[in-house]
Amino acid sequence: MYQYSLPFFVNLFLTAIDKAEKNDDLEERIAILNDTFRYTLYCNICRSLFEKHKTLFSFLLCMRGLLATEEEDFNDYRFLLTGGVSMEDPPPKPADWIPERCWGELFKLSKIHERYDNFHHRFAEDLGIWRTVYDDTTPMKIIKDPATRPKVMEGLNALQDVMVLRCIRPDRVVPAVLGFITEKLGEKFVTPPPFDLAGSYADSNNLSPLIFILSPGADPGSTLYKFAEEKNRDIASISLGQGQGPKAEKLMDKAREEGTWVLLQNCHLATSWMPKLDRILEEMDPKKTSPSFRLWLTSYPSNKFPVAILQNGVKMTNEPPKGLRANMTGSYMMDPLPKEEFFDGCTNDPVFKRFVFNLCFFHAVIQERRLFGPLGWNIQYEFTENDLRISARQLQMFLDDYPDSVPIAALNYLTGECNYGGRVTEAMDRRLIATLLKAYYCIEAVEDDFVIFSAGEDGPVYRPPPFGNHAAHLEHIAALPLITPPGVFGFHENANLTKEMGETYTMMNELLLTAAQGGSSGGAGPDEVVGEIAKDVLARLPKAWNIEKIQESYPTMYEESMNTVLAQELTRFNGLIKVIESSLKDIQKAIKGLLLMSAALEGAFFEIFDGKTPAMWIKHSYPSLKPLGGYVNDLIERLKFFQGWIDHGTPVNFWFSGIYFQQAFTTGASQNFARKYCIPIDTLGFDFFYPKEQHPTVKPEDGVFTYGVFFEACKWNWDAWEIDESDPKVLFVQVPLVHLMPCEKEKTRSFPHYECPCYKVSTRKGVLSTTGHSTNFVMPIKVPSSVPEEHWIKRGVAMLTSLDT
């Protein structure tokens, strides 16, 4: 949706010349012109960007200027975006508190320019101050302060400070980037102009449409109707969809003659009619169109939206306020809650008002959880005001029908399973939404001392308002803390870290899409870098296995299904090895000019240059989010595991994460058990044991020993032998050895546990493959826990077979 035409930029430039302060000194006049145009451009582009992209645009504007004047080195900028692309393994970490990814990026930093030679070694000489940087809430302040600045940072400029911060504290990069922009361009470039409908209208004319780019929860309609009233304009509106095109055309024809306004809503739902709208606007005759005519459009982002309309129109975004407090205020202002006859009209008034507050709180929580990525929801659902509206109406209806008792079960089912749950498609997300709602729709909520959340001794306490009218409820909401602790949403404090790191890496990946390819003076170009990486990977990659020969030693046997699993795994890895080998050899030939690059090969070339795993490899690979270096190391380790299996026989302990298709492995384990005891395989499930002996040397009588999985959002308590709360800043920990034991479903042990979902990668989201299995979800694994299961469900606790580094 971010499309801008050349005439748009030319008009902005001419406007900036008119607005710029006059000066007789040529150099000063040019500097003033540049500053004025830069800020005019920033303001005009910002009004059509979503909030999450405004900082990105400011930084891009800032860096493009600095790179053009050679004030900054392009290789430094690329390192900030990629974290380095060196394939060398770093030396051992000097301290346990340093994360693997941090140490790896510091090592890669030492390879990009001679000014960073041995940076990681010099970093290790000052571990005391770096530990303070790692633990502090304002690390950049410590790095910048001359009294505490580490020795290794001497001589580095502001951008290079941010580069080092990316390595050691990626969660604080976005605030550091804002500080960098402020230092270079001024504070006005990090303070986007407020939504200004009158200003956008002034920039429009009768031939160019005004386009609202929508986001979930945004409703520009009410603002527009109010603005039309101020301008004394009639506005006719229609919501587009099937068969609405001809009606919209009639409205436009009438409005063009009469000089009124037309609002076409939800253009993304009428993609087949949009090309016709494009033609209508292109053929519009200014002589036959009233000067006061305006066409207003609303649309969610869509790749089917005509580019010409986007380029010629005036684009705007108006997102709803962020945060729990703002969300709840918006919910209370939504029809029908402000209406006195609704809010005060229930026969069971105190319970209704208490539950309405809890419902709005629940609505805010499930929306805010989306900001935490996969930790919040596996799939980012668009919960809407309509879900809340129908739930509030049903709440009143049920309380009117059952005045003597609160039908908790019915309310939970209708609200959690139907109204909100109707759009929730993933099993673990359905479990989550039901668990969250039960904390608000419960019999305890009727009690006067009911507390929604307490942050401990010094923290805020969230509770429903005392009995009162609509205004009293709004007053109570306004008194809620502006910054909401993650515990309100059910998370551990570490969730903020996960969220902020996600924001940093997303921002850097999006900036990388805008970065020109190539290196500046003193740095290697793409051909040289990619050529070296291709040579290195090919040298490390083993040859494909001769499966027929291996099957002589591991034949298909009724008694040992693991032989079949081995053959299938080797076949899959052979396919992957051949794709990697052929693509790298073709890239080498293309670099030498011996082969013409296809689009797929060119894509792989630049992905390798950016330090990413090529999409053409991932297409034939097991799921992985690792960067190129991590992916290659992981692949080599997997191949070594299977070579060990071939050379030394079926392992005692299986590297669960190293297996390409884990579901085939678990099926093999079940098959062995079913055939041994002559039990139908479809009656079997799994029991899970956690043996104290973590390095057994003898195979179990039944089942398999597995290792190599990671916990996210919790840790393993080695003393209590159960899961426990995460340590501060530790996001992932190793799961102990797990004994997967096939057993008949009705004979599964009952013990205090949390049914922990196991995923292949941290996105958690997958699709059903042709085998009927998810491409990401592996299986639920029961882990011992003395804490109620609901606690871990809200925390978002899961197992991952592969990390992102």
Residue pairs with C-beta under 8 A, 6 or more apart in sequence:
1 48
1 213
1 299
1 301
1 302
1 305
1 310
1 315
2 48
2 49
2 53
3 307
3 310
3 311
4 45
4 311
5 311
5 312
8 311
9 41
12 37
12 40
12 41
12 44
13 37
15 40
16 33
16 36
16 37
16 40
16 41
17 33
19 36
19 40
20 29
20 32
20 33
20 36
20 37
21 32
21 36
22 29
23 29
23 32
38 61
38 65
38 185
39 188
39 189
41 61
42 57
42 58
42 61
42 189
43 193
44 203
45 57
46 54
46 57
46 192
46 193
47 193
47 195
47 196
47 199
47 200
47 315
47 316
47 317
48 213
48 315
48 316
48 317
49 57
49 317
50 213
50 215
50 317
50 319
51 192
51 317
51 319
51 322
53 510
54 192
55 174
55 177
55 178
55 181
55 190
55 507
56 507
56 510
56 511
58 181
58 185
58 189
58 190
59 177
59 180
59 181
59 511
60 511
60 514
61 185
61 189
62 180
62 181
62 184
62 185
62 189
63 72
63 77
66 72
66 159
66 184
67 74
67 77
72 157
72 159
73 113
73 520
73 522
73 523
74 516
74 518
74 519
74 520
74 523
75 112
75 113
75 519
75 520
75 522
75 523
76 112
76 113
76 159
76 160
76 163
77 159
77 515
78 515
78 519
79 108
79 109
79 112
79 163
80 159
80 162
80 163
80 166
80 508
81 508
81 509
81 511
81 512
81 515
81 610
82 508
82 512
82 610
82 611
83 101
83 105
83 108
83 166
83 167
83 508
83 611
83 627
84 104
84 105
84 107
84 108
84 109
84 111
84 112
84 611
85 108
85 529
85 533
85 608
85 609
85 610
85 611
85 628
85 629
86 107
86 108
86 111
86 629
87 533
87 536
87 537
87 628
87 629
87 632
88 107
88 111
89 633
90 103
90 104
90 106
90 107
90 108
90 120
91 107
91 120
93 100
93 103
94 124
94 127
95 124
95 127
95 131
97 131
97 134
98 134
100 805
101 170
101 805
102 167
102 168
103 120
104 629
104 805
105 166
105 167
106 119
106 120
106 123
106 164
106 167
106 168
107 120
109 116
109 119
109 120
109 163
109 164
109 167
110 116
110 117
110 118
110 119
110 120
110 121
112 523
113 522
113 523
115 155
115 156
119 152
122 151
122 152
123 130
123 150
123 152
125 151
125 152
126 150
126 151
126 152
129 142
129 148
129 150
130 150
130 168
132 142
132 148
133 139
133 142
133 143
133 150
133 168
133 169
134 168
134 169
134 729
135 729
136 142
138 172
139 165
139 168
139 169
139 172
140 161
140 165
140 172
140 175
140 176
140 179
142 148
142 149
143 149
143 150
143 153
143 161
143 164
143 165
144 161
153 161
153 164
156 164
158 180
158 183
158 184
159 180
161 176
162 173
162 176
162 177
162 180
165 172
165 173
165 176
166 173
166 504
166 508
170 500
170 501
170 504
170 505
171 496
171 497
171 500
171 501
171 504
172 500
173 504
173 507
173 508
174 500
174 503
174 504
174 507
177 507
178 190
181 189
181 190
182 189
182 190
195 316
195 317
195 318
197 223
197 224
197 227
197 316
198 227
200 210
200 314
200 316
201 210
201 227
201 231
201 294
203 314
204 210
204 294
204 314
205 291
206 286
206 289
206 290
206 291
206 292
206 293
206 294
207 281
207 284
207 286
207 289
207 312
208 312
208 313
208 314
209 281
209 294
209 295
209 296
209 297
209 309
209 312
209 313
209 314
210 294
210 295
210 296
210 297
210 313
210 314
210 316
211 296
211 297
211 298
211 299
211 309
211 310
211 313
211 314
211 315
211 316
212 218
212 220
212 224
212 296
212 297
212 298
212 299
212 316
212 317
212 318
213 299
213 300
213 301
213 315
213 316
213 317
214 220
214 298
214 299
214 300
215 300
215 317
215 319
215 320
216 367
216 382
216 383
216 384
217 319
217 320
217 330
217 367
217 384
217 385
218 317
218 318
218 319
218 320
219 385
220 298
220 316
220 318
221 237
221 263
221 265
221 298
223 318
224 235
224 263
224 296
225 235
228 234
228 235
228 261
233 260
233 261
233 292
233 294
234 258
234 260
234 261
235 260
235 261
235 262
235 263
235 296
236 251
236 254
236 255
236 260
236 261
236 262
236 263
237 262
237 263
237 264
237 265
238 244
238 247
238 248
238 251
238 262
238 263
238 264
238 265
239 265
239 266
239 269
240 248
240 264
240 265
240 266
240 267
240 269
240 270
240 273
241 266
241 269
241 270
242 270
244 270
244 273
245 270
245 273
245 276
248 262
248 264
248 273
248 277
249 280
251 262
252 262
252 280
252 295
254 260
255 261
255 262
255 293
255 295
256 284
256 288
256 289
256 290
256 293
257 290
258 290
259 290
259 291
259 292
259 293
260 292
260 293
261 293
261 294
261 295
261 296
262 294
262 295
262 296
263 296
263 297
263 298
264 277
264 295
264 296
264 297
264 298
265 298
266 298
266 299
266 300
267 274
267 277
267 297
267 298
267 299
267 302
267 305
268 299
268 300
268 301
268 302
268 304
268 305
271 302
271 304
271 305
274 304
274 305
274 306
274 309
275 306
277 306
277 309
278 306
278 308
278 309
281 295
281 308
281 309
281 312
282 308
297 309
297 313
299 305
320 326
320 327
320 330
321 327
321 329
321 330
323 368
323 482
323 483
323 484
324 361
324 364
324 365
324 368
324 480
324 484
324 488
325 477
325 478
325 480
325 481
325 482
325 484
327 363
327 364
327 367
327 368
328 360
328 361
328 363
328 364
328 477
328 480
329 474
329 477
329 478
331 337
331 360
331 363
331 364
331 385
331 388
332 338
332 360
332 470
332 473
332 474
332 477
334 385
334 388
334 389
335 389
336 342
336 343
336 389
336 392
336 393
337 343
337 356
337 392
337 470
338 470
340 470
342 396
343 353
343 356
343 469
343 470
344 469
344 470
345 396
346 352
346 353
346 396
346 399
346 400
347 399
347 400
347 403
348 399
348 400
348 403
348 406
350 467
351 399
351 406
351 446
352 395
352 396
352 399
353 467
353 468
353 473
354 445
354 446
354 450
354 464
355 395
355 399
355 406
355 411
355 440
355 441
355 445
356 392
356 395
357 464
357 465
357 473
357 476
358 440
358 441
358 445
358 452
358 464
359 388
359 391
359 392
359 395
359 415
359 440
359 441
360 388
361 440
361 452
361 462
362 436
362 437
362 440
362 441
363 383
363 387
363 388
365 436
365 488
365 489
365 490
366 383
366 420
366 433
366 436
367 383
368 376
368 484
368 489
369 376
369 377
369 489
369 490
370 376
370 377
370 380
370 381
371 499
372 486
372 489
372 491
372 495
372 498
372 499
372 796
373 498
373 499
373 502
374 762
374 763
374 764
374 765
374 796
375 491
375 495
375 498
375 499
375 712
375 713
375 796
376 489
376 796
377 429
377 432
378 426
378 428
378 429
378 764
378 765
379 424
379 425
379 426
379 429
379 765
381 423
381 424
381 429
382 423
383 420
383 423
387 419
387 420
387 423
390 419
391 414
391 415
391 419
391 420
394 411
394 414
394 415
394 419
395 411
395 415
398 407
398 410
398 411
399 406
406 443
406 446
408 441
408 442
408 443
411 441
412 434
412 437
412 438
412 441
415 437
415 441
416 433
416 434
416 437
416 438
416 441
417 430
417 434
420 433
420 437
421 430
421 433
421 434
424 430
424 433
426 765
428 757
428 764
428 777
431 793
432 793
432 794
435 790
435 793
435 794
436 490
436 794
438 790
439 452
439 790
440 452
444 450
445 464
450 463
450 464
451 461
451 462
451 463
452 462
452 463
452 464
452 488
453 461
453 462
453 487
453 488
454 461
454 462
455 461
455 485
455 487
455 488
459 485
460 480
460 481
460 485
462 480
462 488
465 472
465 473
465 475
465 476
465 477
466 472
466 476
468 476
485 493
486 492
486 493
486 495
486 496
487 493
489 495
489 794
490 793
490 794
490 795
490 796
491 713
491 794
491 795
491 796
492 713
492 714
492 725
492 726
492 795
493 728
494 713
494 726
494 728
494 729
494 730
494 731
495 713
495 796
497 729
497 731
498 731
512 610
517 526
517 606
517 609
518 525
518 526
519 525
519 526
519 529
524 532
526 605
526 606
526 609
527 591
529 609
530 587
530 591
530 605
530 608
530 609
531 587
531 588
531 591
533 608
533 628
534 584
534 585
534 587
534 588
534 608
535 588
537 580
537 584
537 632
538 581
538 584
538 585
540 632
540 636
541 577
541 580
541 581
541 636
542 577
542 639
542 643
543 577
544 574
544 577
544 578
545 570
545 573
545 574
545 642
545 646
547 567
547 570
547 571
547 574
550 566
550 567
550 570
550 646
551 563
551 567
553 646
554 563
554 566
554 567
554 646
555 563
556 563
556 564
556 567
557 563
558 675
559 672
559 675
559 676
560 650
560 672
561 667
561 668
561 669
561 671
561 672
561 675
562 650
562 668
562 669
562 672
564 668
565 664
565 665
565 668
566 642
566 645
566 646
568 661
568 664
569 642
569 659
569 660
569 661
569 664
570 642
572 622
572 660
572 661
573 638
573 639
573 642
573 660
575 620
576 617
576 620
576 621
576 622
576 635
577 639
579 616
579 617
579 619
579 620
580 617
580 635
583 601
583 604
583 614
583 616
583 617
586 595
586 601
587 597
587 601
587 604
587 605
587 608
589 595
590 596
590 597
590 601
590 605
597 605
600 616
601 616
603 614
603 615
603 616
604 614
604 615
604 616
604 617
607 613
607 614
607 615
607 628
608 614
608 628
611 627
611 628
611 629
612 627
612 628
613 621
613 624
613 626
613 627
613 628
613 631
614 628
617 631
618 624
622 660
622 661
622 760
623 760
623 761
623 775
623 776
623 802
624 631
624 634
624 761
624 802
625 761
625 762
625 763
625 802
625 804
626 634
626 802
626 803
626 804
626 805
627 805
630 805
634 802
637 658
638 655
638 658
638 660
641 651
641 655
641 658
642 658
644 651
645 651
650 699
652 696
652 697
652 698
652 699
652 705
653 695
653 696
653 705
653 706
653 707
653 737
654 665
654 704
654 705
654 706
654 707
655 706
655 707
655 708
656 662
656 665
656 706
656 707
656 708
656 709
656 738
656 801
657 708
657 709
657 801
657 802
658 708
659 665
662 760
662 778
662 779
662 801
663 771
663 773
663 778
663 779
665 704
666 686
666 740
666 778
666 779
669 703
669 704
669 740
669 742
670 681
670 684
670 686
670 742
671 681
672 742
673 679
673 684
673 702
673 703
673 742
673 743
674 680
674 681
674 684
674 742
676 702
679 744
683 744
683 745
684 742
684 743
684 744
684 745
685 742
685 743
685 744
685 745
685 748
686 740
686 741
686 742
686 743
686 779
686 781
687 741
687 742
687 743
687 748
687 749
687 782
688 738
688 739
688 740
688 741
688 781
688 782
688 783
689 738
689 739
689 741
690 721
690 736
690 737
690 738
690 739
690 783
690 784
691 705
691 737
691 739
692 721
693 737
694 736
694 737
695 737
696 705
696 737
699 705
700 739
700 741
702 741
702 742
703 739
703 740
703 741
703 742
704 739
704 740
705 737
705 738
705 739
705 740
706 737
706 738
706 739
706 740
707 735
707 737
707 738
708 801
709 734
709 735
709 738
709 758
709 799
709 800
709 801
710 732
710 733
710 734
710 735
710 799
710 800
710 801
710 803
711 723
711 732
711 733
711 734
711 735
711 797
711 798
711 799
712 731
712 732
712 762
712 796
712 797
712 798
712 799
712 800
713 726
713 731
713 792
713 795
713 796
713 797
713 798
714 723
714 724
714 725
714 726
714 733
714 792
714 795
714 797
715 723
715 724
715 725
715 726
715 727
715 730
715 733
716 722
716 723
716 724
716 733
716 734
716 735
716 736
717 723
717 724
718 736
720 786
721 784
722 783
722 784
722 785
722 786
723 754
723 756
723 783
723 784
723 785
723 787
723 792
723 797
726 733
732 800
732 803
735 799
738 781
751 782
751 784
752 784
752 785
752 786
753 782
753 783
753 784
753 785
753 789
754 782
754 783
754 785
754 787
754 789
754 792
754 793
754 797
755 780
755 781
755 782
755 789
756 780
756 781
756 782
756 783
756 792
756 797
756 798
756 799
757 764
757 777
757 780
757 781
757 798
757 799
758 777
758 778
758 779
758 780
758 781
758 798
758 799
758 800
758 801
759 766
759 776
759 777
759 778
759 798
759 799
759 800
759 801
760 766
760 775
760 776
760 777
760 778
760 800
760 801
760 802
761 776
761 800
761 801
761 802
761 804
762 800
762 803
762 804
763 776
764 776
764 777
764 798
765 776
766 774
766 775
766 776
766 777
767 774
767 775
768 774
768 775
769 775
778 801
781 799
785 792
